[in-house]
Amino acid sequence: MLKTRILTALVLLAVLLPVLYSNNFTAFAVVATAFFGAAIWETFRLFNPKSNKGAIVALAWTAAFAWTFFFNTQGAAQTFWFVISVLAWALRFAPSLKTGLPPLDSVGNTLLSLTYAVALVGCFAAIVALYAYSPLYLLSVLVIVWCADIFAYFSGKAFGRRKLAPSISPGKSWEGAIGGGIAVLALATLAIVLAGEQLAGTFPIRVHARLGWAATWLVLILIVAASIVGDLFESQLKRRAGMKDSSNLLPGHGGVLDRIDALVPVLPLAALIGAWL
């Protein structure tokens, strides 16, 4: 399993990094649209595990996404999608970690699935916006979430005692979450202090240049918290649907949603902050 996981990760990096830095917008659009389609298909499966219409629904949403963000010459009101996504996470998805999810066969589930699909649109709209600013800017936001996840894992293994959300994801602990947050703050601080011109266009350095130290740390803490909420919400969806992974599209890793769950709330938030800056 570990060998398969590493091999898949290497293949993904071999595809994604050249696309990010090739300065080929068509290649970027194709890859982003493909990942969006996979994420929408997996979302449909999590909300409607007994239905076989996922491919049709995913195709319709993917076509609409591609048209809106890659073919519409008038451009898309991206900030609108960022605001809607951030509000959805703050007002609906995050509270559900405490209140629970509606039954699968209910109107509430249908409404929630549509809201989550809209949040996915906001996530991928943010990818487009952050990439348009610069590939490094997009990558710097991704690295924040990846660092939080990696250090949370090791901190939880070493110090984890108090469960963060035992009924949703028993393996996660408060100590792990705090350790991940501390690591992000420390690494971002080092990057700001020591970085030269090569990192001047990254998210933490841009926030610091505009807002100063205190606000930068608060923004980073908010991003780490949002990544945890995104991870837990998808875990909640999988637990309700009786699935271990959102799909098996990525051998050793599960599905696309399993790889981007923490990014779904973070990217629109980061894009909204970036637009304000």
C-alpha positions in Angstrom: 0.0 0.0 0.0 2.8 2.5 0.9 4.6 1.7 -2.3 1.4 2.3 -4.3 0.7 5.5 -2.4 4.2 6.9 -3.1 4.1 5.9 -6.8 0.8 7.6 -7.3 2.0 10.7 -5.5 5.1 10.8 -7.8 2.9 10.5 -10.9 0.7 13.3 -9.7 3.6 15.5 -9.1 5.1 14.6 -12.5 1.9 15.8 -14.1 0.9 18.7 -12.0 4.2 20.6 -11.5 5.0 20.8 -15.3 1.4 21.9 -15.9 1.7 24.7 -13.3 5.0 26.0 -14.6 4.7 25.3 -18.3 2.9 28.7 -18.9 0.4 26.7 -21.0 -3.1 27.8 -19.9 -4.8 25.2 -22.1 -3.0 22.4 -20.3 -3.9 24.0 -16.9 -7.5 24.3 -18.0 -7.7 20.7 -19.1 -6.2 19.3 -15.9 -8.3 21.6 -13.6 -11.5 20.7 -15.4 -10.7 16.9 -15.2 -10.1 17.2 -11.5 -13.2 19.2 -11.0 -15.3 16.6 -12.9 -13.8 13.8 -10.7 -14.6 15.7 -7.5 -18.2 16.4 -8.6 -18.7 12.8 -9.5 -17.3 11.7 -6.1 -19.5 14.3 -4.3 -22.6 12.8 -6.0 -21.6 9.3 -4.8 -21.2 10.5 -1.2 -24.6 12.2 -1.2 -26.4 9.6 -3.3 -24.6 6.2 -2.8 -27.4 4.2 -4.3 -27.8 6.2 -7.5 -26.2 5.4 -10.8 -26.6 8.9 -12.3 -23.4 10.3 -11.0 -21.6 10.4 -14.4 -24.4 12.3 -16.0 -24.6 14.9 -13.2 -20.8 15.2 -13.2 -20.7 15.8 -16.9 -23.3 18.6 -16.7 -21.6 20.4 -13.8 -18.2 20.0 -15.5 -19.4 21.4 -18.8 -20.9 24.4 -16.9 -17.7 24.9 -15.0 -15.5 24.8 -18.1 -17.7 27.2 -19.9 -17.9 29.7 -17.1 -14.2 29.8 -16.2 -12.4 28.9 -19.5 -14.7 29.6 -22.4 -16.8 32.6 -21.4 -15.1 35.6 -23.0 -17.0 37.9 -20.6 -15.2 36.3 -17.7 -16.7 34.9 -14.4 -17.5 36.9 -11.3 -15.0 34.9 -9.3 -15.2 37.0 -6.1 -18.9 36.0 -6.0 -18.0 32.3 -5.9 -15.4 33.0 -3.2 -17.9 34.8 -0.9 -20.6 32.2 -1.4 -18.1 29.4 -0.6 -16.8 31.0 2.5 -20.3 31.7 3.7 -21.4 28.1 3.0 -18.5 26.8 5.1 -19.1 29.2 8.0 -22.9 29.0 8.2 -23.7 25.4 7.0 -20.8 22.9 6.8 -18.8 23.8 9.9 -21.9 23.8 12.2 -22.8 20.3 10.8 -19.8 18.9 12.5 -21.7 19.4 15.8 -25.3 19.1 14.6 -24.8 16.2 12.2 -26.0 15.6 8.6 -29.5 15.1 7.3 -30.6 11.6 6.3 -29.5 10.5 2.9 -33.1 10.2 1.5 -34.3 13.7 2.4 -34.8 17.1 0.9 -32.2 18.4 3.4 -29.6 16.1 1.9 -30.4 17.2 -1.7 -30.0 20.9 -0.6 -26.8 20.1 1.2 -25.4 18.3 -1.8 -26.1 21.3 -4.1 -24.5 23.6 -1.6 -21.4 21.5 -1.4 -21.3 21.3 -5.2 -21.4 25.1 -5.3 -18.5 25.2 -2.7 -16.5 22.9 -5.1 -17.1 25.4 -7.9 -15.8 28.1 -5.5 -12.7 26.0 -4.7 -11.8 25.4 -8.4 -12.6 29.0 -9.3 -10.1 30.0 -6.6 -7.5 27.6 -8.2 -8.1 29.5 -11.5 -7.7 32.9 -9.8 -4.6 32.0 -7.8 -3.0 30.5 -10.8 -3.7 33.6 -12.8 -1.8 35.6 -10.2 1.1 33.2 -10.4 1.7 29.4 -10.2 4.0 30.1 -7.1 1.1 32.0 -5.4 -1.2 29.0 -5.9 1.5 26.5 -4.8 2.2 28.6 -1.6 -1.4 28.2 -0.4 -1.3 24.5 -1.2 1.9 24.1 0.8 0.3 25.7 3.9 -2.4 23.1 3.9 0.0 20.2 3.2 2.4 21.3 6.0 -0.5 21.6 8.4 -1.7 18.1 7.5 1.8 16.5 7.6 2.8 18.0 10.9 -0.6 17.3 12.4 -0.1 13.7 11.6 3.3 13.4 13.3 2.2 15.6 16.2 -0.8 13.5 16.8 1.3 10.3 16.6 3.7 11.7 19.2 1.5 13.6 21.6 -2.1 12.9 20.7 -4.3 12.3 23.7 -7.6 14.2 23.4 -9.7 13.3 20.4 -10.7 16.2 18.1 -13.9 14.7 16.7 -14.1 11.1 17.9 -17.5 10.3 16.3 -16.3 11.6 12.9 -12.5 10.9 12.7 -11.2 9.0 15.7 -7.6 9.3 14.6 -7.4 13.1 14.8 -6.4 14.8 18.1 -6.3 18.3 19.4 -2.6 17.9 19.9 -2.2 17.0 16.3 -4.2 20.0 15.1 -2.2 22.4 17.4 1.1 20.9 16.3 0.1 21.4 12.6 -0.8 25.0 13.3 2.4 25.7 15.2 4.5 24.2 12.4 2.7 26.4 9.8 3.3 29.5 11.9 7.0 28.6 12.4 7.7 27.8 8.7 5.8 30.8 7.4 7.7 33.1 9.8 11.0 31.7 8.7 10.0 32.1 5.1 9.0 35.8 5.6 12.2 36.5 7.6 14.7 34.7 5.4 13.1 34.7 2.0 14.6 36.6 -0.9 13.0 37.7 -4.1 12.3 34.1 -5.1 9.4 33.9 -2.5 8.2 37.5 -2.7 5.1 36.4 -4.6 3.9 33.8 -2.1 0.8 34.1 0.0 2.3 34.5 3.5 4.8 37.1 2.4 2.2 39.1 0.5 -0.2 39.1 3.5 2.7 40.1 5.8 3.7 43.0 3.5 0.2 44.3 3.5 -1.0 43.6 7.0 2.0 42.9 9.3 2.9 40.1 11.7 -0.2 39.8 13.9 -2.7 39.7 11.0 -0.5 37.3 9.1 -0.5 34.9 12.0 -4.2 35.2 12.4 -4.8 34.5 8.7 -2.6 31.4 8.8 -4.4 30.1 11.9 -7.7 30.7 10.2 -6.5 28.8 7.1 -5.3 25.9 9.2 -8.6 25.8 11.0 -10.5 25.8 7.7 -8.4 23.0 6.4 -9.3 20.9 9.5 -13.0 21.6 9.0 -12.8 20.6 5.3 -11.1 17.3 6.2 -13.6 16.5 9.0 -16.6 17.4 6.8 -15.6 15.0 4.1 -14.9 12.3 6.7 -18.4 12.9 8.0 -19.9 12.4 4.5 -17.9 9.2 4.0 -19.0 7.8 7.4 -22.6 8.5 6.6 -22.4 6.9 3.2 -20.5 3.9 4.6 -17.5 4.5 2.4 -13.8 4.4 3.3 -12.7 6.6 0.4 -14.6 8.9 -1.9 -13.5 6.7 -4.8 -10.5 4.6 -6.0 -9.4 6.9 -8.8 -6.0 7.5 -7.1 -4.5 4.1 -6.1 -3.2 4.3 -2.5 -4.9 7.7 -1.9 -8.6 7.0 -2.5 -10.3 9.7 -4.6 -9.8 13.2 -5.6 -11.9 14.5 -2.7 -9.7 12.6 -0.3 -6.7 14.6 -1.6 -8.5 18.0 -1.8 -11.0 17.9 1.1 -8.9 20.3 3.3 -8.4 22.6 0.3 -12.1 23.0 -0.5 -12.7 25.6 2.2 -9.2 27.0 2.2 -8.7 28.0 -1.4 -11.8 30.3 -1.7 -10.8 31.9 1.6 -7.3 32.5 0.4 -8.5 33.9 -2.9 -10.9 36.2 -1.2 -8.2 37.5 1.1 -5.9 37.9 -1.9 -8.5 39.8 -3.8 -9.0 42.1 -0.8 -5.2 42.7 -0.6 
